[in-house]
Amino acid sequence: MAVQIIDQTMENEYSNYVQEHPQATFEHLLVWRNLIKDHFAFVPYYLIKKNEEGIVEGILPLFKARGLFGTRF
């Protein structure tokens, strides 16, 4: 399967993966996404990768930010 931007239907899968992964940090949490989005007006792009069986294999939280010289990731 391809990498996808998570939507509301994938949030539980995403959160479960973060809670179970030994190297996950608070920056991976959806609460962090909401805090950054609400307080800094950054646009979140939280990516999820599933295998052919639909099991989550990886995640990548990203934010689009507007800087002095335009938009950047």
Summary of the structure (lengths in Angstrom):
residues: 73
radius of gyration: 13.1
end to end distance: 24.1
largest distance: 43.4
contacts: 162
relative contact order: 0.22
helix: 37%
strand: 36%
